[in-house]
Amino acid sequence: MSQNQTIISEIQFYPVKPKDGLLGFVSFVVDDKFWMGSIAVFTRLEGGYRLVYPTRKVGSQNINIFHPINRDASLQVESAVIKKVEQIFNEDYKSTEPTEKMW
């Protein structure tokens, strides 16, 4: 049985002042059918990034609002989102590098 490729588009990253590894939040569209938002982007201690999906506290329990239901879907989302986040961070870094002196 082959897995269908999930299309992740319209990825938007909303940075926040970094705190405890939190870099910001991301939203995206899945298969041109569902908008997903409020997904936290954290740094990993060993390098890289991880996504944390939103929950709601009900009594003493945290209830998942939404999240990927299998590893393949999770990896596809992570890959697309992390690629976009790294692209944004690389662009910001390049834009803050000193320019070459023109003399």
N, CA, C and O atoms as CSV, one atom per row, in Angstrom:
chain,resi,resn,atom,element,x,y,z
A,1,MET,N,N,0.852,-1.182,0.000
A,1,MET,CA,C,0.000,0.000,0.000
A,1,MET,C,C,0.896,1.243,0.000
A,1,MET,O,O,1.738,1.390,0.887
A,2,SER,N,N,0.730,2.138,-0.980
A,2,SER,CA,C,1.560,3.338,-1.028
A,2,SER,C,C,0.855,4.490,-0.323
A,2,SER,O,O,-0.367,4.625,-0.379
A,3,GLN,N,N,1.648,5.306,0.333
A,3,GLN,CA,C,1.122,6.471,1.035
A,3,GLN,C,C,0.982,7.626,0.052
A,3,GLN,O,O,1.860,7.835,-0.785
A,4,ASN,N,N,-0.107,8.373,0.144
A,4,ASN,CA,C,-0.267,9.567,-0.678
A,4,ASN,C,C,0.578,10.686,-0.098
A,4,ASN,O,O,0.738,10.803,1.117
A,5,GLN,N,N,1.111,11.497,-0.981
A,5,GLN,CA,C,1.902,12.650,-0.563
A,5,GLN,C,C,0.960,13.745,-0.078
A,5,GLN,O,O,0.033,14.126,-0.792
A,6,THR,N,N,1.186,14.242,1.101
A,6,THR,CA,C,0.418,15.351,1.637
A,6,THR,C,C,1.036,16.641,1.133
A,6,THR,O,O,2.256,16.802,1.171
A,7,ILE,N,N,0.206,17.560,0.661
A,7,ILE,CA,C,0.708,18.839,0.161
A,7,ILE,C,C,0.547,19.884,1.254
A,7,ILE,O,O,-0.561,20.174,1.704
A,8,ILE,N,N,1.675,20.440,1.668
A,8,ILE,CA,C,1.701,21.488,2.691
A,8,ILE,C,C,2.031,22.790,1.970
A,8,ILE,O,O,3.089,22.901,1.350
A,9,SER,N,N,1.144,23.771,2.043
A,9,SER,CA,C,1.355,25.031,1.327
A,9,SER,C,C,1.024,26.215,2.227
A,9,SER,O,O,0.574,26.051,3.361
A,10,GLU,N,N,1.256,27.404,1.697
A,10,GLU,CA,C,0.940,28.660,2.389
A,10,GLU,C,C,1.485,28.699,3.807
A,10,GLU,O,O,0.801,29.126,4.737
A,11,ILE,N,N,2.716,28.253,3.962
A,11,ILE,CA,C,3.344,28.218,5.287
A,11,ILE,C,C,3.695,29.641,5.719
A,11,ILE,O,O,4.373,30.373,4.998
A,12,GLN,N,N,3.232,30.011,6.887
A,12,GLN,CA,C,3.526,31.318,7.473
A,12,GLN,C,C,4.161,31.098,8.841
A,12,GLN,O,O,3.656,30.326,9.656
A,13,PHE,N,N,5.283,31.792,9.081
A,13,PHE,CA,C,5.966,31.703,10.371
A,13,PHE,C,C,5.842,33.034,11.077
A,13,PHE,O,O,6.114,34.083,10.492
A,14,TYR,N,N,5.432,32.994,12.336
A,14,TYR,CA,C,5.248,34.191,13.148
A,14,TYR,C,C,6.230,34.122,14.317
A,14,TYR,O,O,5.949,33.467,15.321
A,15,PRO,N,N,7.383,34.795,14.194
A,15,PRO,CA,C,8.389,34.705,15.266
A,15,PRO,C,C,7.935,35.426,16.532
A,15,PRO,O,O,7.151,36.374,16.494
A,16,VAL,N,N,8.456,34.942,17.641
A,16,VAL,CA,C,8.254,35.585,18.938
A,16,VAL,C,C,9.630,35.789,19.562
A,16,VAL,O,O,10.621,35.237,19.086
A,17,LYS,N,N,9.688,36.578,20.621
A,17,LYS,CA,C,10.940,36.716,21.342
A,17,LYS,C,C,11.293,35.343,21.919
A,17,LYS,O,O,10.536,34.811,22.731
A,18,PRO,N,N,12.430,34.758,21.517
A,18,PRO,CA,C,12.758,33.397,21.964
A,18,PRO,C,C,12.765,33.261,23.484
A,18,PRO,O,O,13.330,34.093,24.195
A,19,LYS,N,N,12.124,32.192,23.968
A,19,LYS,CA,C,12.090,31.903,25.402
A,19,LYS,C,C,11.925,30.402,25.585
A,19,LYS,O,O,11.002,29.806,25.029
A,20,ASP,N,N,12.802,29.794,26.353
A,20,ASP,CA,C,12.746,28.361,26.654
A,20,ASP,C,C,12.666,27.513,25.386
A,20,ASP,O,O,12.008,26.472,25.370
A,21,GLY,N,N,13.331,27.958,24.335
A,21,GLY,CA,C,13.366,27.201,23.089
A,21,GLY,C,C,12.260,27.535,22.111
A,21,GLY,O,O,12.324,27.114,20.956
A,22,LEU,N,N,11.244,28.279,22.534
A,22,LEU,CA,C,10.156,28.660,21.636
A,22,LEU,C,C,10.637,29.756,20.694
A,22,LEU,O,O,11.121,30.795,21.142
A,23,LEU,N,N,10.505,29.527,19.386
A,23,LEU,CA,C,10.934,30.506,18.386
A,23,LEU,C,C,9.763,31.256,17.768
A,23,LEU,O,O,9.916,32.396,17.329
A,24,GLY,N,N,8.602,30.626,17.733
A,24,GLY,CA,C,7.442,31.256,17.120
A,24,GLY,C,C,6.361,30.242,16.846
A,24,GLY,O,O,6.383,29.115,17.339
A,25,PHE,N,N,5.399,30.689,16.029
A,25,PHE,CA,C,4.269,29.840,15.676
A,25,PHE,C,C,4.145,29.783,14.166
A,25,PHE,O,O,4.567,30.697,13.457
A,26,VAL,N,N,3.565,28.704,13.689
A,26,VAL,CA,C,3.441,28.499,12.260
A,26,VAL,C,C,1.994,28.136,11.922
A,26,VAL,O,O,1.276,27.527,12.715
A,27,SER,N,N,1.596,28.535,10.706
A,27,SER,CA,C,0.318,28.092,10.157
A,27,SER,C,C,0.581,27.592,8.746
A,27,SER,O,O,1.569,27.981,8.123
A,28,PHE,N,N,-0.292,26.735,8.241
A,28,PHE,CA,C,-0.145,26.206,6.881
A,28,PHE,C,C,-1.469,25.613,6.424
A,28,PHE,O,O,-2.399,25.437,7.211
A,29,VAL,N,N,-1.531,25.309,5.129
A,29,VAL,CA,C,-2.706,24.682,4.535
A,29,VAL,C,C,-2.320,23.256,4.143
A,29,VAL,O,O,-1.244,23.025,3.591
A,30,VAL,N,N,-3.212,22.300,4.434
A,30,VAL,CA,C,-2.979,20.890,4.120
A,30,VAL,C,C,-3.874,20.501,2.934
A,30,VAL,O,O,-5.097,20.628,2.993
A,31,ASP,N,N,-3.237,20.026,1.865
A,31,ASP,CA,C,-3.947,19.522,0.683
A,31,ASP,C,C,-5.000,20.496,0.138
A,31,ASP,O,O,-6.030,20.071,-0.384
A,32,ASP,N,N,-4.740,21.786,0.260
A,32,ASP,CA,C,-5.693,22.820,-0.188
A,32,ASP,C,C,-7.084,22.637,0.411
A,32,ASP,O,O,-8.080,23.052,-0.182
A,33,LYS,N,N,-7.151,22.010,1.597
A,33,LYS,CA,C,-8.449,21.724,2.213
A,33,LYS,C,C,-8.577,22.209,3.648
A,33,LYS,O,O,-9.664,22.603,4.070
A,34,PHE,N,N,-7.491,22.186,4.399
A,34,PHE,CA,C,-7.556,22.534,5.819
A,34,PHE,C,C,-6.469,23.531,6.172
A,34,PHE,O,O,-5.309,23.347,5.801
A,35,TRP,N,N,-6.840,24.599,6.895
A,35,TRP,CA,C,-5.866,25.546,7.439
A,35,TRP,C,C,-5.560,25.091,8.856
A,35,TRP,O,O,-6.470,24.800,9.632
A,36,MET,N,N,-4.289,25.031,9.189
A,36,MET,CA,C,-3.838,24.649,10.522
A,36,MET,C,C,-3.022,25.805,11.086
A,36,MET,O,O,-2.200,26.380,10.373
A,37,GLY,N,N,-3.230,26.150,12.330
A,37,GLY,CA,C,-2.495,27.261,12.916
A,37,GLY,C,C,-2.178,27.025,14.373
A,37,GLY,O,O,-2.571,26.017,14.960
A,38,SER,N,N,-1.455,27.979,14.949
A,38,SER,CA,C,-1.061,27.950,16.363
A,38,SER,C,C,-0.160,26.772,16.694
A,38,SER,O,O,-0.224,26.232,17.798
A,39,ILE,N,N,0.676,26.371,15.750
A,39,ILE,CA,C,1.615,25.272,15.971
A,39,ILE,C,C,2.943,25.898,16.382
A,39,ILE,O,O,3.538,26.674,15.634
A,40,ALA,N,N,3.393,25.549,17.576
A,40,ALA,CA,C,4.622,26.130,18.117
A,40,ALA,C,C,5.850,25.490,17.478
A,40,ALA,O,O,5.870,24.292,17.197
A,41,VAL,N,N,6.875,26.316,17.253
A,41,VAL,CA,C,8.159,25.842,16.732
A,41,VAL,C,C,9.194,26.044,17.834
A,41,VAL,O,O,9.446,27.168,18.269
A,42,PHE,N,N,9.786,24.942,18.276
A,42,PHE,CA,C,10.802,24.954,19.325
A,42,PHE,C,C,12.125,24.460,18.756
A,42,PHE,O,O,12.149,23.693,17.793
A,43,THR,N,N,13.225,24.905,19.358
A,43,THR,CA,C,14.522,24.315,19.032
A,43,THR,C,C,14.655,23.011,19.803
A,43,THR,O,O,14.090,22.850,20.885
A,44,ARG,N,N,15.406,22.088,19.231
A,44,ARG,CA,C,15.723,20.827,19.912
A,44,ARG,C,C,17.074,20.994,20.598
A,44,ARG,O,O,17.949,21.691,20.084
A,45,LEU,N,N,17.247,20.364,21.745
A,45,LEU,CA,C,18.521,20.446,22.464
A,45,LEU,C,C,19.669,19.924,21.605
A,45,LEU,O,O,20.774,20.465,21.655
A,46,GLU,N,N,19.417,18.872,20.812
A,46,GLU,CA,C,20.461,18.271,19.983
A,46,GLU,C,C,20.590,18.949,18.621
A,46,GLU,O,O,21.333,18.474,17.762
A,47,GLY,N,N,19.872,20.057,18.415
A,47,GLY,CA,C,19.905,20.782,17.151
A,47,GLY,C,C,18.654,20.503,16.343
A,47,GLY,O,O,18.035,19.449,16.490
A,48,GLY,N,N,18.287,21.429,15.503
A,48,GLY,CA,C,17.090,21.279,14.694
A,48,GLY,C,C,15.875,21.871,15.395
A,48,GLY,O,O,15.994,22.640,16.349
A,49,TYR,N,N,14.723,21.495,14.900
A,49,TYR,CA,C,13.474,22.065,15.389
A,49,TYR,C,C,12.457,20.967,15.643
A,49,TYR,O,O,12.572,19.862,15.112
A,50,ARG,N,N,11.444,21.286,16.475
A,50,ARG,CA,C,10.335,20.368,16.685
A,50,ARG,C,C,9.049,21.183,16.705
A,50,ARG,O,O,9.045,22.361,17.064
A,51,LEU,N,N,7.968,20.537,16.317
A,51,LEU,CA,C,6.664,21.185,16.282
A,51,LEU,C,C,5.825,20.682,17.450
A,51,LEU,O,O,5.851,19.496,17.780
A,52,VAL,N,N,5.088,21.584,18.066
A,52,VAL,CA,C,4.189,21.227,19.161
A,52,VAL,C,C,2.798,21.727,18.766
A,52,VAL,O,O,2.578,22.921,18.563
A,53,TYR,N,N,1.868,20.774,18.665
A,53,TYR,CA,C,0.511,21.083,18.225
A,53,TYR,C,C,-0.329,21.584,19.386
A,53,TYR,O,O,-0.068,21.237,20.538
A,54,PRO,N,N,-1.347,22.408,19.090
A,54,PRO,CA,C,-2.123,23.030,20.164
A,54,PRO,C,C,-2.963,22.041,20.964
A,54,PRO,O,O,-3.458,21.040,20.445
A,55,THR,N,N,-3.103,22.359,22.237
A,55,THR,CA,C,-3.952,21.582,23.145
A,55,THR,C,C,-4.838,22.556,23.913
A,55,THR,O,O,-4.616,23.767,23.910
A,56,ARG,N,N,-5.835,21.999,24.562
A,56,ARG,CA,C,-6.707,22.797,25.415
A,56,ARG,C,C,-6.800,22.093,26.757
A,56,ARG,O,O,-6.986,20.878,26.819
A,57,LYS,N,N,-6.670,22.854,27.822
A,57,LYS,CA,C,-6.755,22.272,29.162
A,57,LYS,C,C,-8.228,22.146,29.540
A,57,LYS,O,O,-8.963,23.133,29.559
A,58,VAL,N,N,-8.643,20.929,29.839
A,58,VAL,CA,C,-10.012,20.652,30.282
A,58,VAL,C,C,-9.888,19.943,31.630
A,58,VAL,O,O,-9.491,18.780,31.701
A,59,GLY,N,N,-10.228,20.654,32.675
A,59,GLY,CA,C,-10.006,20.113,34.017
A,59,GLY,C,C,-8.518,19.966,34.238
A,59,GLY,O,O,-7.770,20.938,34.134
A,60,SER,N,N,-8.083,18.752,34.543
A,60,SER,CA,C,-6.652,18.516,34.751
A,60,SER,C,C,-5.992,17.881,33.532
A,60,SER,O,O,-4.804,17.559,33.571
A,61,GLN,N,N,-6.754,17.694,32.441
A,61,GLN,CA,C,-6.218,17.056,31.241
A,61,GLN,C,C,-5.937,18.062,30.142
A,61,GLN,O,O,-6.641,19.062,30.004
A,62,ASN,N,N,-4.889,17.784,29.352
A,62,ASN,CA,C,-4.639,18.516,28.120
A,62,ASN,C,C,-5.207,17.700,26.969
A,62,ASN,O,O,-4.798,16.560,26.749
A,63,ILE,N,N,-6.146,18.280,26.238
A,63,ILE,CA,C,-6.804,17.608,25.126
A,63,ILE,C,C,-6.202,18.131,23.822
A,63,ILE,O,O,-6.106,19.343,23.626
A,64,ASN,N,N,-5.796,17.223,22.929
A,64,ASN,CA,C,-5.268,17.626,21.626
A,64,ASN,C,C,-6.375,18.248,20.790
A,64,ASN,O,O,-7.473,17.699,20.701
A,65,ILE,N,N,-6.091,19.387,20.180
A,65,ILE,CA,C,-7.047,20.014,19.280
A,65,ILE,C,C,-6.910,19.366,17.898
A,65,ILE,O,O,-7.911,18.984,17.291
A,66,PHE,N,N,-5.699,19.243,17.411
A,66,PHE,CA,C,-5.411,18.507,16.186
A,66,PHE,C,C,-3.937,18.152,16.170
A,66,PHE,O,O,-3.132,18.807,16.832
A,67,HIS,N,N,-3.577,17.123,15.420
A,67,HIS,CA,C,-2.188,16.703,15.243
A,67,HIS,C,C,-2.166,15.612,14.179
A,67,HIS,O,O,-3.194,14.990,13.915
A,68,PRO,N,N,-1.008,15.370,13.563
A,68,PRO,CA,C,-0.917,14.275,12.587
A,68,PRO,C,C,-1.216,12.944,13.284
A,68,PRO,O,O,-0.847,12.742,14.440
A,69,ILE,N,N,-1.889,12.042,12.564
A,69,ILE,CA,C,-2.259,10.778,13.196
A,69,ILE,C,C,-1.316,9.634,12.850
A,69,ILE,O,O,-1.469,8.526,13.364
A,70,ASN,N,N,-0.334,9.897,11.977
A,70,ASN,CA,C,0.669,8.855,11.718
A,70,ASN,C,C,2.022,9.500,11.457
A,70,ASN,O,O,2.110,10.691,11.158
A,71,ARG,N,N,3.053,8.714,11.572
A,71,ARG,CA,C,4.429,9.210,11.454
A,71,ARG,C,C,4.709,9.806,10.076
A,71,ARG,O,O,5.391,10.826,9.972
A,72,ASP,N,N,4.191,9.183,9.022
A,72,ASP,CA,C,4.436,9.679,7.671
A,72,ASP,C,C,3.893,11.104,7.503
A,72,ASP,O,O,4.589,11.981,6.992
A,73,ALA,N,N,2.657,11.324,7.933
A,73,ALA,CA,C,2.068,12.660,7.838
A,73,ALA,C,C,2.852,13.658,8.684
A,73,ALA,O,O,3.089,14.790,8.263
A,74,SER,N,N,3.248,13.234,9.870
A,74,SER,CA,C,4.017,14.105,10.754
A,74,SER,C,C,5.343,14.521,10.109
A,74,SER,O,O,5.728,15.689,10.157
A,75,LEU,N,N,6.028,13.556,9.511
A,75,LEU,CA,C,7.311,13.858,8.866
A,75,LEU,C,C,7.145,14.784,7.663
A,75,LEU,O,O,7.990,15.647,7.428
A,76,GLN,N,N,6.071,14.617,6.905
A,76,GLN,CA,C,5.840,15.490,5.760
A,76,GLN,C,C,5.597,16.932,6.205
A,76,GLN,O,O,6.126,17.872,5.612
A,77,VAL,N,N,4.790,17.093,7.256
A,77,VAL,CA,C,4.529,18.435,7.787
A,77,VAL,C,C,5.815,19.033,8.334
A,77,VAL,O,O,6.166,20.164,7.999
A,78,GLU,N,N,6.524,18.281,9.176
A,78,GLU,CA,C,7.767,18.782,9.768
A,78,GLU,C,C,8.759,19.191,8.691
A,78,GLU,O,O,9.376,20.252,8.792
A,79,SER,N,N,8.921,18.380,7.680
A,79,SER,CA,C,9.882,18.669,6.618
A,79,SER,C,C,9.559,19.987,5.931
A,79,SER,O,O,10.445,20.823,5.752
A,80,ALA,N,N,8.300,20.186,5.543
A,80,ALA,CA,C,7.903,21.412,4.847
A,80,ALA,C,C,8.040,22.632,5.749
A,80,ALA,O,O,8.550,23.667,5.319
A,81,VAL,N,N,7.588,22.519,6.994
A,81,VAL,CA,C,7.627,23.653,7.925
A,81,VAL,C,C,9.061,24.012,8.278
A,81,VAL,O,O,9.428,25.187,8.261
A,82,ILE,N,N,9.866,23.025,8.596
A,82,ILE,CA,C,11.252,23.293,8.993
A,82,ILE,C,C,12.041,23.899,7.829
A,82,ILE,O,O,12.873,24.781,8.039
A,83,LYS,N,N,11.788,23.439,6.624
A,83,LYS,CA,C,12.441,24.023,5.445
A,83,LYS,C,C,12.116,25.519,5.356
A,83,LYS,O,O,13.004,26.332,5.099
A,84,LYS,N,N,10.857,25.879,5.564
A,84,LYS,CA,C,10.439,27.281,5.509
A,84,LYS,C,C,11.067,28.081,6.646
A,84,LYS,O,O,11.553,29.189,6.420
A,85,VAL,N,N,11.066,27.542,7.858
A,85,VAL,CA,C,11.645,28.247,9.008
A,85,VAL,C,C,13.138,28.483,8.785
A,85,VAL,O,O,13.634,29.583,9.029
A,86,GLU,N,N,13.855,27.461,8.325
A,86,GLU,CA,C,15.290,27.623,8.061
A,86,GLU,C,C,15.534,28.650,6.970
A,86,GLU,O,O,16.480,29.432,7.057
A,87,GLN,N,N,14.696,28.659,5.947
A,87,GLN,CA,C,14.820,29.644,4.870
A,87,GLN,C,C,14.661,31.060,5.426
A,87,GLN,O,O,15.426,31.959,5.075
A,88,ILE,N,N,13.681,31.250,6.281
A,88,ILE,CA,C,13.443,32.573,6.878
A,88,ILE,C,C,14.628,32.984,7.743
A,88,ILE,O,O,15.098,34.117,7.643
A,89,PHE,N,N,15.122,32.076,8.597
A,89,PHE,CA,C,16.250,32.414,9.447
A,89,PHE,C,C,17.494,32.706,8.628
A,89,PHE,O,O,18.251,33.609,8.984
A,90,ASN,N,N,17.734,31.982,7.550
A,90,ASN,CA,C,18.885,32.236,6.689
A,90,ASN,C,C,18.760,33.575,5.994
A,90,ASN,O,O,19.758,34.283,5.856
A,91,GLU,N,N,17.555,33.951,5.546
A,91,GLU,CA,C,17.356,35.257,4.920
A,91,GLU,C,C,17.604,36.371,5.917
A,91,GLU,O,O,18.252,37.363,5.586
A,92,ASP,N,N,17.093,36.221,7.147
A,92,ASP,CA,C,17.305,37.241,8.176
A,92,ASP,C,C,18.783,37.384,8.497
A,92,ASP,O,O,19.271,38.499,8.684
A,93,TYR,N,N,19.506,36.261,8.562
A,93,TYR,CA,C,20.930,36.300,8.854
A,93,TYR,C,C,21.669,37.030,7.742
A,93,TYR,O,O,22.514,37.885,8.007
A,94,LYS,N,N,21.351,36.693,6.503
A,94,LYS,CA,C,22.015,37.333,5.369
A,94,LYS,C,C,21.745,38.828,5.337
A,94,LYS,O,O,22.626,39.613,4.985
A,95,SER,N,N,20.518,39.230,5.706
A,95,SER,CA,C,20.180,40.648,5.640
A,95,SER,C,C,20.853,41.448,6.752
A,95,SER,O,O,20.917,42.674,6.665
A,96,THR,N,N,21.360,40.781,7.799
A,96,THR,CA,C,22.011,41.501,8.883
A,96,THR,C,C,23.533,41.427,8.790
A,96,THR,O,O,24.233,42.053,9.586
A,97,GLU,N,N,24.057,40.655,7.811
A,97,GLU,CA,C,25.507,40.600,7.643
A,97,GLU,C,C,26.010,41.950,7.150
A,97,GLU,O,O,25.331,42.608,6.363
A,98,PRO,N,N,27.192,42.375,7.600
A,98,PRO,CA,C,27.734,43.653,7.120
A,98,PRO,C,C,27.973,43.584,5.623
A,98,PRO,O,O,28.422,42.567,5.095
A,99,THR,N,N,27.672,44.666,4.959
A,99,THR,CA,C,27.909,44.709,3.514
A,99,THR,C,C,29.369,45.042,3.244
A,99,THR,O,O,30.049,45.652,4.069
A,100,GLU,N,N,29.823,44.638,2.096
A,100,GLU,CA,C,31.213,44.869,1.723
A,100,GLU,C,C,31.445,46.367,1.537
A,100,GLU,O,O,30.602,47.067,0.976
A,101,LYS,N,N,32.579,46.846,2.005
A,101,LYS,CA,C,32.911,48.277,1.869
A,101,LYS,C,C,33.174,48.601,0.400
A,101,LYS,O,O,33.806,47.828,-0.320
A,102,MET,N,N,32.685,49.735,-0.018
A,102,MET,CA,C,32.793,50.115,-1.422
A,102,MET,C,C,33.850,51.205,-1.607
A,102,MET,O,O,33.504,52.301,-2.048
A,103,TRP,N,N,35.123,50.953,-1.290
A,103,TRP,CA,C,36.172,51.946,-1.548
A,103,TRP,C,C,37.360,51.366,-2.161
A,103,TRP,O,O,38.324,52.080,-2.435
